[in-house]
Each structure stands twice: as C-alpha cells, then as structure tokens.
Amino acid sequence: LDKLWSMGEESRPQENKPWWSMAISRLWGLSYVVGLGFLLLVSMVLSTAIQMITKWANDELQLVPLGPLVGLINESISFGIEVLLFLGLMRMGAGLKPTLKYLLLGSIMGAILFTVGKQALAWYLSTAAVVSAYGAAGSLVVVLMWFYFTSAVLLFAAATAKGSSVSE
C-alpha cells in the first residue's frame, strides 16, 4: 500500500537501510494480508451467527414473513462491518495517504466488491468440487483462494481511493 500511496508523488532519496529494515517491511505486508483475512473471517462468522439467530427466530417464533427483511438487515450489517474493516486497513501503515473521504470511497467500493465476490465464491464452492478435486489439500486451496481474493479486493479499493484523490 505504501508504494500505491506514493505513486505520482516526488520520490524520496533512497538511503542505505540495514537488512532487518527490509524484513520488517515485508512482515508489515504479510500482516496486512493476514489481518485482512482474519477480520473478514470474523465478519463471515458474525454473518453466520446472525443467520443462525434468524433461522431460530423463524423456527421458534414463526416469523416467516420477516425472513427477507432479516436477511436484508444481515447483509446491511455485514456490509457496514466490511466498510469499516477496509477503511481501517487502508489507514494502517506509515506514509502519505489520501484523505478520509477518498479512503471511505475506496472502502465502499471494496465492500461492494467483497460482498459480490463472497456470494460468487460461496456459489462456486457449493457447485464446483474444489475440495474433492484436490483431496485432503482442498481446504488449503480454498484458504489460498480466499486470501488471494481479499488481497486483490483490498488493492483495488486502495487504487480506487488513490485514483479518486488524484483526479481532483
């Protein structure tokens, strides 16, 4: 993200840094990806919990007509959490960043893409036999697909924020 934020800006003179400085910057990059994956996994767990409560309420309280409304509330809460997660991840790190309104625009774009992609990935995993095609390593393939997808969405959201800040 630091390279993306500094695109189009005057470059700072390169200084000779020790090797551990490069290692620390690589660890920061890894922490972005792991943090995003973990926080979006928490979002998915919260969404699942809301769905379980909804199913229980429909079964026990016979609130069948309210099912679509509760589903809409579930998706709205999930979308809000995703916007906040993307905004928090884009604000992390040092260096020059776009202003908050552009970061918010990028976060909304990222949350939209993530929501659509989450539904598409769920549909793909339910119809395609990814897990059975790879046997025991199928769960690792699914986790790697999830990390790749969330990283791509984060970078696209950050690029949207940077592009909108440059255009003004």
C-alpha positions in Angstrom: 0.0 0.0 0.0 2.9 2.4 0.7 4.0 2.1 -2.9 0.5 2.7 -4.2 0.0 5.7 -1.9 3.3 7.2 -3.1 2.7 6.8 -6.9 2.7 10.2 -8.6 4.4 11.9 -5.7 8.0 13.1 -5.6 10.2 10.2 -4.6 12.3 10.4 -1.5 16.0 9.8 -1.9 17.0 6.2 -1.3 19.0 5.6 1.8 21.0 2.5 2.7 19.0 0.6 5.2 20.0 -2.5 7.1 18.6 -5.8 6.0 16.3 -6.0 9.0 14.5 -2.9 7.8 13.6 -4.7 4.6 12.5 -7.8 6.6 10.3 -5.6 8.8 8.6 -4.0 5.8 7.9 -7.5 4.4 6.4 -8.5 7.7 4.2 -5.5 7.6 3.0 -6.6 4.1 2.3 -10.0 5.4 0.5 -8.6 8.4 -1.8 -6.7 6.1 -2.9 -9.8 4.3 -3.3 -11.9 7.4 -5.1 -9.1 9.2 -7.5 -8.6 6.3 -8.1 -12.4 6.1 -8.7 -12.6 9.8 -11.0 -9.6 10.1 -13.1 -10.7 7.1 -13.3 -14.2 8.6 -14.7 -12.5 11.7 -17.2 -10.7 9.5 -18.2 -14.0 8.0 -18.6 -15.6 11.4 -20.8 -12.7 12.6 -22.9 -13.0 9.4 -23.3 -16.7 10.1 -24.3 -16.0 13.7 -27.0 -13.6 12.5 -28.3 -16.2 10.1 -28.5 -18.8 12.8 -30.4 -16.4 15.1 -32.7 -15.6 12.1 -33.3 -19.3 11.5 -34.0 -19.9 15.2 -36.4 -17.0 15.3 -38.2 -18.3 12.2 -38.5 -21.8 13.6 -39.4 -20.9 17.2 -41.4 -17.7 16.8 -42.9 -18.4 13.4 -41.8 -15.1 11.9 -41.7 -16.4 8.3 -42.9 -13.1 6.7 -40.0 -11.3 8.3 -37.4 -13.6 6.7 -36.4 -11.4 3.8 -36.3 -8.3 6.0 -33.9 -10.0 8.4 -31.8 -11.2 5.5 -31.6 -7.6 4.3 -30.6 -6.4 7.8 -28.0 -9.2 7.9 -26.4 -8.1 4.6 -26.5 -4.4 5.7 -24.7 -5.1 9.0 -22.2 -7.3 7.2 -21.6 -4.5 4.5 -21.1 -1.9 7.3 -18.6 -4.1 9.0 -16.7 -4.7 5.8 -16.6 -0.9 5.0 -15.1 -0.3 8.5 -12.6 -3.1 8.1 -11.4 -1.9 4.7 -11.2 1.7 6.0 -9.1 0.6 9.0 -6.8 -1.5 6.9 -6.2 1.3 4.4 -5.4 3.8 7.3 -2.8 1.4 8.7 0.8 2.0 7.9 3.1 4.9 7.6 3.5 7.4 4.8 1.3 9.6 2.7 -2.4 8.5 2.3 -5.4 10.0 0.6 -7.8 12.0 2.8 -10.5 10.2 4.7 -13.3 10.9 2.2 -11.3 9.2 -0.6 -10.4 6.3 1.7 -14.1 6.0 2.5 -15.0 5.9 -1.2 -12.4 3.2 -1.7 -13.7 1.3 1.3 -17.3 1.3 0.0 -16.0 0.1 -3.4 -14.1 -2.6 -1.7 -17.0 -3.7 0.4 -19.3 -3.8 -2.6 -16.8 -6.0 -4.5 -16.2 -8.1 -1.4 -19.9 -8.7 -0.9 -20.5 -9.7 -4.5 -17.3 -11.8 -4.5 -18.3 -13.5 -1.3 -21.6 -14.6 -2.8 -19.9 -15.7 -6.0 -17.3 -17.7 -4.1 -19.9 -19.3 -2.0 -21.9 -20.3 -5.1 -18.7 -21.6 -6.8 -17.7 -23.6 -3.8 -21.2 -25.1 -3.4 -21.4 -26.1 -7.1 -17.8 -26.9 -8.0 -16.0 -29.8 -6.4 -12.8 -27.9 -5.5 -12.4 -29.7 -2.2 -12.9 -33.2 -3.7 -10.8 -32.5 -6.7 -7.7 -31.8 -4.5 -8.5 -34.4 -1.9 -7.1 -33.6 1.5 -5.4 -30.4 0.3 -8.7 -29.0 -0.8 -9.2 -26.9 2.3 -5.8 -25.3 1.8 -6.8 -24.5 -1.8 -9.9 -22.8 -0.5 -8.0 -20.8 2.1 -5.5 -19.7 -0.5 -8.3 -18.7 -2.9 -9.9 -16.6 0.0 -6.6 -14.8 0.8 -5.9 -14.1 -2.9 -9.4 -12.7 -3.4 -9.3 -10.5 -0.3 -5.9 -9.2 -1.1 -7.0 -8.3 -4.7 -10.1 -6.5 -3.4 -8.0 -4.5 -0.9 -5.6 -3.4 -3.5 -8.4 -2.4 -5.9 -10.1 -0.5 -3.1 -6.9 1.3 -2.3 -6.3 2.1 -6.0 -9.8 3.5 -6.2 -9.1 5.8 -3.3 -5.7 6.9 -4.8 -7.2 7.4 -8.2 -10.1 9.5 -7.0 -7.8 11.6 -4.9 -5.5 12.3 -7.9 -8.4 13.1 -10.2 -9.4 16.1 -8.0 
